[in-house]
Amino acid sequence: MNPGSDNFSAAVLAGGSAERLGLNKALVDIAGRKALDRILDVLQGIFSGTSIIVQSDSDLENFMRPGVRVLRDLLPGKGPLGGIYTALELAARPYVFIMACDMPYPSEDLVLHMLSRAPGHDAVVPRRGEYIEPLFAIYSREIRENIKARLERNDLKIYELLTEIDVLYLDEEEIASFDPEFRSFLNINTPEDLKKAMLLADG
């Protein structure tokens, strides 16, 4: 049985635009396909429920794709942590896999492995050296009130939230077993990043 069908749903955070790219990063064209479509192709193969979290003025508000819900941020202007809160608050399942919209190559194998590690933890977060990947992670709905309290205080740093909850961190060796080239973590912020993504498009 696909573990994504029971206790997990997925959400893509697509709240912001990329000033250096000139458009919403979810809509960046990579070898003829939008970054968001590349992401959804993978997530919808794993999860029976997938959402896109947007701001109220997003050009994705009218995005339509079968099996995908577009949800407005419940507490606008709170950045990625606000998007995580919205995804958890509106989820129908106990856990949500949450990722950013500018990461066009999520590894299905890595995501499935993360799902298998989630039970019993508040979050599963990849960690590579000094860097963690809180926007390619699994979160439990049980931490909604922790997040809401932070949002109300305007404490918006995800890193600080993670110090308050039970997080299972995946190290580089464990990640590499499922995503040897760490393609999942290529994010598109600059024209140079987009060039890298283009090179991987046929890989």
C-alpha positions in Angstrom: 0.0 0.0 0.0 1.2 3.5 -0.8 2.0 5.1 2.6 0.9 8.4 1.1 -2.8 7.3 0.9 -3.5 6.9 4.7 -1.8 9.3 7.0 -0.2 11.8 4.7 -1.1 14.6 2.3 1.1 17.1 0.5 1.3 20.8 0.2 3.4 23.1 -2.0 4.2 26.5 -0.7 3.8 29.0 -3.6 3.3 32.3 -1.8 6.1 34.5 -3.2 7.5 35.8 -6.4 11.2 35.8 -7.5 12.4 39.3 -8.1 15.5 38.0 -9.8 13.5 35.9 -12.2 10.6 38.3 -12.7 7.7 35.9 -12.0 6.3 33.4 -9.6 8.9 30.7 -9.2 6.2 28.0 -9.5 5.7 29.1 -13.0 9.3 29.1 -14.2 9.6 27.2 -17.4 12.1 24.4 -17.3 12.6 22.7 -20.7 9.0 23.2 -21.7 7.3 22.4 -18.3 6.6 24.6 -15.4 8.4 23.9 -12.1 5.1 23.4 -10.4 3.9 20.8 -12.9 7.2 18.9 -12.4 6.6 18.9 -8.6 2.9 17.9 -8.9 3.7 15.0 -11.2 5.8 13.5 -8.4 3.6 14.3 -5.5 0.4 13.2 -7.1 2.0 9.8 -7.7 2.5 9.5 -4.0 -0.3 11.3 -2.2 -4.1 11.2 -2.8 -4.4 14.7 -1.5 -2.2 17.6 -2.7 -2.6 21.4 -2.1 -1.0 24.6 -3.2 -0.8 27.3 -0.6 -0.9 30.8 -2.1 -1.3 34.5 -1.0 -4.6 36.1 -1.9 -3.1 38.1 -4.7 -1.2 35.2 -6.3 -1.4 34.5 -10.0 -1.9 30.9 -9.0 -5.3 31.5 -7.4 -7.0 30.2 -10.5 -4.6 27.3 -11.1 -6.5 24.2 -12.0 -5.3 20.6 -12.0 -7.4 17.5 -11.2 -6.8 16.4 -7.6 -5.1 19.6 -6.5 -6.6 22.2 -4.2 -5.5 25.8 -4.2 -5.7 27.3 -0.6 -5.2 30.9 0.5 -3.0 31.5 3.5 -5.1 31.7 6.6 -2.7 34.3 8.1 -1.3 36.3 5.2 2.0 37.9 5.3 3.7 35.5 7.7 6.1 33.9 5.2 6.8 30.2 4.9 5.9 29.5 8.5 2.4 30.9 7.8 2.2 28.6 4.8 3.1 25.6 6.9 0.4 26.6 9.4 -2.2 26.9 6.6 -1.2 23.5 5.2 -1.5 21.8 8.6 -4.7 23.6 9.7 -6.6 22.6 6.5 -5.2 19.1 6.1 -7.4 16.1 6.4 -4.6 13.7 7.4 -2.3 13.6 10.5 0.9 14.5 8.6 1.7 16.8 5.7 4.7 16.7 3.4 5.5 20.3 2.7 7.9 21.6 0.1 8.7 24.9 -1.7 7.5 25.6 -5.2 11.0 26.3 -6.6 12.3 22.7 -6.1 11.4 21.1 -9.4 13.1 17.7 -8.9 11.7 16.1 -5.7 12.8 12.4 -5.4 9.9 10.1 -5.1 12.1 7.5 -3.3 13.3 10.1 -0.8 9.8 11.3 -0.1 8.5 7.8 0.4 11.4 7.1 2.8 10.6 10.2 4.8 7.0 9.1 5.1 8.2 5.8 6.6 10.2 7.6 9.2 7.6 10.1 10.3 5.4 8.1 12.8 6.1 9.1 16.3 7.8 12.4 15.5 6.6 16.0 15.1 8.7 16.5 11.9 11.1 14.8 9.6 13.7 17.2 8.2 16.7 16.5 5.9 20.0 17.9 7.1 23.1 18.3 4.9 26.1 19.4 6.9 25.2 22.7 8.6 22.1 23.2 6.4 18.6 21.9 7.1 15.8 21.7 4.6 12.6 22.8 6.5 10.8 23.4 3.2 11.3 19.8 2.1 10.0 18.2 5.2 7.1 16.4 6.9 5.2 18.0 9.7 2.5 16.6 12.1 -0.8 18.5 12.5 -0.2 18.2 16.3 2.2 21.2 16.2 -0.4 23.6 14.7 -0.9 25.5 18.0 2.9 25.8 18.5 3.1 27.5 15.1 0.0 29.6 15.6 1.4 31.0 18.8 4.6 31.9 17.0 2.8 33.6 14.2 0.7 35.7 16.6 4.0 36.8 18.2 5.5 37.4 14.7 8.2 34.9 15.5 8.5 33.6 12.0 11.8 31.6 11.9 11.2 28.0 11.1 14.5 27.1 12.6 13.4 28.3 16.0 10.2 26.3 15.8 12.2 23.2 15.2 14.0 23.6 18.5 10.7 23.3 20.3 9.4 20.1 18.8 10.5 16.5 18.2 12.4 16.5 14.9 13.9 13.5 13.2 16.8 14.8 11.1 18.0 12.7 8.1 21.7 13.0 7.6 23.5 13.2 4.3 24.3 9.5 4.1 20.7 8.5 4.6 19.5 11.1 2.1 22.0 9.9 -0.5 20.7 6.4 -0.3 17.5 7.6 -2.0 18.7 10.8 -3.8 22.4 10.3 -4.6 22.8 13.6 -6.4 20.6 15.6 -3.9 18.5 16.8 -6.8 15.5 17.3 -4.5 17.2 20.3 -3.0 18.0 22.2 -6.1 16.0 25.4 -5.7 15.6 28.1 -8.3 16.4 31.6 -7.0 18.6 33.0 -9.7 19.1 32.7 -13.4 22.2 30.6 -12.6 20.0 28.2 -10.7 17.6 28.0 -13.6 20.5 27.1 -15.9 21.3 24.2 -13.5 17.7 23.1 -13.5 17.7 23.1 -17.3 20.8 20.9 -17.4 19.0 18.3 -15.2 15.8 18.4 -17.2 16.8 15.5 -19.4 18.8 13.7 -16.7 
